[in-house]
Amino acid sequence: MRDEYLDADIEKIMEEVSRCLIDDEYGDTFNDNEIYKRSITIDLPVESSFFPGVQSITISIRDLLTWYIELGPTCDRERVSHIRDNFFGGDEPDDYETGLMITDGLHTPEERASVRWELDQGEAERTKKRAELDENLQKYEADEERRWLPFIAKRAELDAECDAQYARAVALDEEWYSFVCKGKTDKSLTKRWIDERRATLQAKTDQLIADQQKTDEAYAELRAQTFDKI
């Protein structure tokens, strides 16, 4: 159960992180002085200001990205490392902005105690709902396993294709990076060499995209067949 809800939380956090970065058009220079948010403030339910006495919590995006690297999907971790190290690298004081907005003193002890009592009364219902979610997830996973059972070999084949394509994509990114670095530093390069090298890399990129689309279509078709088995 934890993985599904962890993924959902991660997706929400990454959407918020992406909104914090200011869009910039691609160019030959990078503005090191660009200003963007380096922390996220989460407003809590009103009851929280009574008990436990916290109105909001602020977390540095650097810490959130570090958490993602440790707990997020394995395939995402390298990308997120680049985001953290290049944009939230610990080089600004705001990269360490973390804390609580405490509301002690805004409510009387009796008010705080009353809200705490109400929250305690809801614990049984929350526990029941968690159990139901666990049960539903286990049922979903069991159904998924049963549907995929006749197609295990084919799915393994497609998974292997995806892994191979990912490795190709990583290697191709390095080739593009090498090409750009060489173009920016080696003034002896001819226009012909640059054009030919760019065309070669673009052809490899186009082929990779075509192969990925083909594998995605095969995977979608296979998944559709699993539902025919219901």
N, C-alpha and C positions, 0 to 999 in steps of 0.2 A: 504493500500500500504506500509506503513512504516514497518510493521512486516516482509514482504517478503524480502525487501532490507536490513533491519536490520539483519535478519538471515544470508543473504549472506555476509554482512560485518563481522559479528561475526565469520562465518566459516573461512574467510580469515585470520582474526586476530588470531584465535586459531591455525590455521596451522602454522602461523609465530611463535607463542609462543612455539608450540611443537618443532620447529626447534631450538629454543634457548636453550632448555634443552639438556644437554649432555647425551647420552644413557649410561646406566650402567647396567651390568649384575646383576641379583638377587643374593644376598648374605646375610650373617648374620650380616654384618656391613654396615653402611651408612656413606659415606664420607661427613662430614659436611663442608669440605674445598673445595668441588667441585666448579669449576668456570664455570659460564654460564652467558649469556647475561641477563641483567635485564631491558633493555630498547629497544625500537624499533625506528629506524629513518626512516621516510617516505620521500622519495625524491619527490618533487612537480614538475609539469610541468614547462618548461623553462620560460613560460610567467609569472609565479608567482614570479620569481626573479626580474622581472621588476615591476609588480604590483600584490599584495600589497608590494612587496619587501621581499619575504621569499623564500629561496631555499629549506628548508626542515624543518620538525617538528619532534622533539623527544618526545616520550611519554614513561613513565615508564610502564613496564609490570604489575607492581602492580596496577597502576591506571587503566589500560585496564581491568584487571581481576575484579576490583571493579565495573567498568562500566558494565561488563558482568553480574555480580551478580545482579545488580540493574535492568538491562534491558533485559537480555537474557532469553531464555526459562526457565520456572520455574523448569522443571525436571533436568536441568543442574546445577542449582545454588549451590547445596550442594557440588558437585564434584569440581566446580571451586573455591569454598571457600577453599577447602582442598589444591588445587594447590597454591592459593595465600598465604595462611597462612603457608604452609610448605616450599615453595620454594622462595616466594617473600614477606616474612613476615615483611618487614620494618626494618630488622636488619642490612641492608647494605646501605651506602650512595647512591649507584646506584639505589636503590628502589625509589628515589625521583628525578631522573634525568628527567627533563621535560623542554622543551624550543624550541625556534625557531632559525634557522640559518638565520639571517637578512642580506640582501644584499644592504642595503642603501649605496649609494656612488659608487656602481659599474656601475650604469647607469645614464645618464643625466636626468634632469627633463623632457626634451622634449621626450626622449625615454620612460620614464615611463608613461607619459601622452598619448603617441601614443598607447602603449599596452593597457592601460586602456580604451581608446576609442574603440579599436578593441573588447575588451571583452564586452563592453556595447552593441555593435552592435549584439552580439550573444545572448543577454538575451532573446529576443523574441523567438528565435529558441529553447533555452533551456526550456523556459516556455511551449512552444508547445509540446516538447517531454515529459516533466513531465506530462502534461495533457493526452497525449496519453498512457503513461504507467499506469496512474491512471485508465483510461477508460478500458484498456486491463485487468488490474487486477480485476476490478469490474466485467467485463464480465466473466473472468475465475472463480471467486468465485460464481457467479450466476449459471454458468454451473455446477460447482461442487455440489452446493446445490441441483440443479434439479436432477442430476444423483443419488445422495445418498438418495433422498427422499423415494424411495420404500424400502430402506434398513436401515432406521434409527434405528429400534429396534435391528436388528442384529449387527449393528456397535456399539451400546451402550453396547451390551452384550460383544463384543470383547474388547471394551475399558475398561470395568470393569475387564475383565480377565487380561489385560495388567497392570492395576493398582494393582491388587492383586499380580501379579508376581513380580512387582517392589518392593512391600512391602516385599515379601518373600526374594528377593535378598538382600535388605537392612538388614533384620534380619539375613540372612545367613552369610553375610559379618561380622556381629558382632560376630556370633558364631565362625567363622574362626579366627577372631582377638583374641577372648578370648582364643581359643585353642593355638594360637601361643604365646600369653603372658604367659599362664600357662606353656607352654613347655620351655620357656626361663627363667622363674623365679622359678619354683617348681622343685627342683632337686630330689624330692622323687618319681616322676612319674615313673612308670614302662614302659618298651618298649611295653608290651602288651596293657596297657591302651592307650598309644599314638597311636599305630597302629589301635586299634579298634575305637578310637574317630576319627582319620583321615578317616578311611573307612566309618564311619557313615556320616561324613560331605561331603565326596566326593559323596556318594550315593545321598544325598539330592541335591547336586549341579548338578549332572548328570540329576536327575529327573526334576529340575527346567529348565535346558537348553532344555530338550526334550519338556516340556510344552510350553516354549517360542517359540520354533521352530514350534510347532503345531499351536499356535495362530497366528504366523506370516504367516504361509501358509494359514490359514483360512481367514486372513485379505486380503492377496494378491488375493485369489480366489474371495472374495466378491468384491474387487475393480474391478477386471476383469468383473464381472457381471454388474457393473455400466456403463462400457463402452459399453456393449451390449445393453444398453437402449438408446444409442445415435441415 
